[in-house]
Amino acid sequence: MPVTPCFDPTTGASGGASGGGGAGASLYNLPMTEVDLTDGSWTLLDPDGIVDTVSFSGGYNLVTFLAGGATSNQRWTGTTTCTAPRWYKSMLIDGNQVTLQDPSWFVCRMQNDLTVNDFDQQNVFTSAADPTSTNTNTIGATGGTWLRPVAGNTSYGVFSNNANTTFADVDTVFSHAAVMQGGGCNGAPNYIQYDAGNAAERQGSRNSNILNQAGTNRYIMVGVGINTDATVINAGDQVKFSLKYIALSFAGL
């Protein structure tokens, strides 16, 4: 008997599209939940205190920074200690907390705003085991990522633990990424990136190598940071992005 919970695409509340036969919601054409970091459901962890403000308008989150950066700890890749800012919340489906053991999927959509380009940025949108940690192994994050150098095109792809696989294309407008989870494991995340006409431009994946995660619950996490050790964030610098996701669990054990 299938279990097909999802979030309301506007409010993030439990529920979703009904109909399609059977006792549950339809699995066809599921709506995605829009990420509004100001809606009160997200908690900010900012160990270095570099986030000044965050606002939301027209489907885009705009993060404004204080001075910071120029330390590998504010990167999401290539380090085991990560102090980059991140927002997180529990992965809840129909009011039920998804655990690390539950068979589940996290699917996300990422779109970077090209008009805001203040520093070489590296960002992630993932599920996580413990987003309150600064140890990447403990955070246990797997999902999507996007990178934007000041000089160059946005790269989209997938992220796991402290490494990524990405591709930059001048025609890419947005990207999907997905990861299957369960039994304390993150599967291999994969991605497809699209142009303005919704035609696929590129696809890829990477092994997660995350088994036997410590902890109990799964979380959803949005992280922002720098792309190189030499990247400097000046006061007033910004990043702007639109994110959506679907989280679902299934009866598979």
N, C-alpha and C positions, 0 to 999 in steps of 0.2 A: 504494500500500500504506500504510494508515494507521499512524501511530506514536502510541501512546496511553499514555505514561508518566504516573504520578502518585505522590504520597507516601502512605505508610502513615498513616492518620488518627490513630494513637495515638503512634507513635514518630517520625514524620517521615522514616523510612527510605524508600528507593526501593521501588517496587512498588505494589500496589494490588489491587483486586478483579479476579479472573480469570473467564474464561468468557465467554459471550455470542457464541461463534463467532469464527473467525479466529485469527490467531497471537498477537495481543496481548491486553491487558486489555480488559474491556468498557468502552465509553464511557457506558453507562447508569448513572445514579444514582451518580456518582463520589463517594466520601467526601471530606470536606474535612479538611485537616490543622489541628489545634488549635495555637494559639500559646501556648507556655509559655516566657516570657522567662527562666526560671531553668534551662532544661534543658541548658545548656552549648553550644547551637548558635548562640546569638545573641551578638553583640559590641555593647557599649554605647559610644557616642560621646557625651560630655557636656562640651562645651567650656567651659561656665561652672561646672561642678561643682555642679549643683543637685539631683541625684538622691541621696537618702540610701540607700534600700533598695528592692528589688522582691521580691515574693513571689507564689506561685501556689497557688490552692486552688479546688476546685469549678468549674474551667473559667475562672476569672477571674484576671487579673493585677492586682496592687495595687502601685502605685508611690507611695512616700512621699518627700517632698521636704525638702531644706534650704531656707533662706530664699533667695528669688530672684525673678525676674520684673521687671515694670515697665520693660521695654526691648523695643522693636520687634523686636530680633534673636531674641527667644525666641518669636516668632510664626512660623507657617508661611506666612501670607499677607501681602501688602502690604509685603514687604521682599525685597531681593536678597541680604542677608546673614542667614543663619539659624544661630544657635548653640543652638537648642532641642535637648534630648536626643533621641537616636534609637537604636534597636536595629536591627541589620542582619545579614543572612547571605546567602551566595551563593545564587542561584536554581539549584539542582541538580535534575535530573530523571534518575532511574536512574543516578546518579553522574556525569551529564554536565552540565557548566556551560553554562547558557543564555547566549548572547552577545547583544549589542545587535542583531546582524544576523538572528538566528534568528526566524522567524515563531512567535509564542507568545501565550498568554493568561495574564493574572493576574486571578483572580476571588476576591473576599474577602467575608467576612461580619463585621459589626461590631455589637456590642451593648454599650451603656454601662450601668453599674450606677448606678441612680438613687439609691441610698442614700448614695453618697459624692459630695459636692457642695461642695467647699471653696473653689473659685475659678473664674473664667470660663475654661474650658479649650477648647483647639483642638488636635485630634489628627489624625494621618494614618496610613493603612495602605496602602502603595503598593509598586510596583516602582520601582527607581531605577538610574541609571547609575553614580553615585559618591556613596554615602551618607557617605563620609568627608569630603566637602567642606563648607564653610560658605556656598558660593555657590549660590543656588537654581538657576541655569542649569546649573551643573556637576552638581549633585545629580540633576537631570533626573527628578524623581519624578512619577508619575501613578498614580491609583488612587482609594481611598475616603477619606472624612473624616467625623468627627463632632465636633460642638461642643456644649458645655453651659454656658450661663450660670448663675450662682448663682440668679438670678430668671428662670425661664423653662423651656421645654421643650428637650430634646435635638434638635439639627439633624443630619440625616444627608445625605450627598451625595457629590460627587466633587471631587477635588483634582488640579491639574496645575501643576507648576513653582512658582508662588507665588500661586495664585488658586484659588477654589473656587466651586461651585454647590451650595447646600444648601437644605433646607426643614425647618422645625420643625413637629411635629404632636404633640399631647398623647397620641394613641393609638399612636404608633409605638413599637415595642419593639426592632426590629433592622432592619438594612439590608444588601443586597448591592450590590457595585460591581464593575465589570469593565472591563478595558482590553486591546485587542489591540495587539501590538507587532511590530516587525520592520523590517529595513533601516535601523536606527538611528533609528527613528521610534516615537513613542507615538501611538496612535490616540485618538479622542475617548472618554473614559471615560463610562460611564452607570451609573445606579443605580435600584434599586427599594427602597422601604421598606415594612415590614409591621407589622400590628398583632398582638395576642396570639393571634388566631385564624389567623395566617398569610395574611390577606387583604392585598393590596397597598393602601397608603395614598397613595403618591406615587411619581412617577418623574421622571427628568430626566437631562441630560447637559451636557457642555461641550466645546468644542474644546480640544485639548491644545496645539497650535501648537509641538510639540517635534519638530523634524526634525534629522537629521545629528548625533546625540548623539556626543560625544567619549568615548572609552574602548573597552573590549572586552566586559566582562561585565555581566550583569544581576544585581541584588540584590533582596531583599525587605526592606522597611524599615517599622518601627513608630516613629512620632514623637509625642511629647507636647509641649504648650506652652501658651501663654496666648492669649486671644482678642482682647485689646485692649492698646494700648500702656500703659494705666494699670493693667492687672491686676497685682496683687502676690501672689506666692506666699510664704506664711509657713512657717516651720519646722514640720514635722509635717503639712502639707497633703498630700492624697492624690488620686489618680485611680484608677478601677477599671473594667476593661473585659474583655470576652471577644471574641477574634478567631479566625477560621478562614480558610483559603484553599485554593485549588487553583492550581497552576502547571502548564501543559502546553505542549508545543511540537508543531508539525506540519510535515510535509514539504510545503512550499508554494513552494519556489524552484526 
